[in-house]
């Protein structure tokens, strides 16, 4: 199942970003994530790999993330697709509000589907946007039995494909 997530993630990201304008290259996200279950209080953490692209300037950005979260005993693989509205706050700061489906896989729960709502804060230290930093708080709800809910935070480095 993990290989299906990985293959889908990279195939979809390359396919969707192929027709991009040269002025808006796809952006890779490399970072880490932490998550807290709201029902049981459990914590999980792991690396975060994502890509985002802009199909409609100033109106829509699409972000896809793959995150293996572990609590020290088991691992849950999550893949999400967020549809985000960008807001330019200044030359160096951007904010995006987004919502989209989240797919999770673990040996205990198999594959589940849920919903993710996120805010994305981006900081670009250079005008040319050679690289940047991001911080993304989120809320997740799982539609499987029990409707598990969690809050999370991911952050890391932004690297545009140029």
Buried (B, 14 or more C-beta within 10 A) or exposed (E): EEEEBBEBBBEBBEEBBEEBEEEBBBBBBEBEBBBBBEEEEEEBBBBBBBBBBBBEEEEBBBBBBBBBBEBEEEBBBBBBBBBBEBEEEEEBEBBBBBBBBBBBBBEEBEEBEBBBBBBBBBBBEEEEBEBBBBBBBBBBBBEEEEEBBBEBBBBBEBBBEE
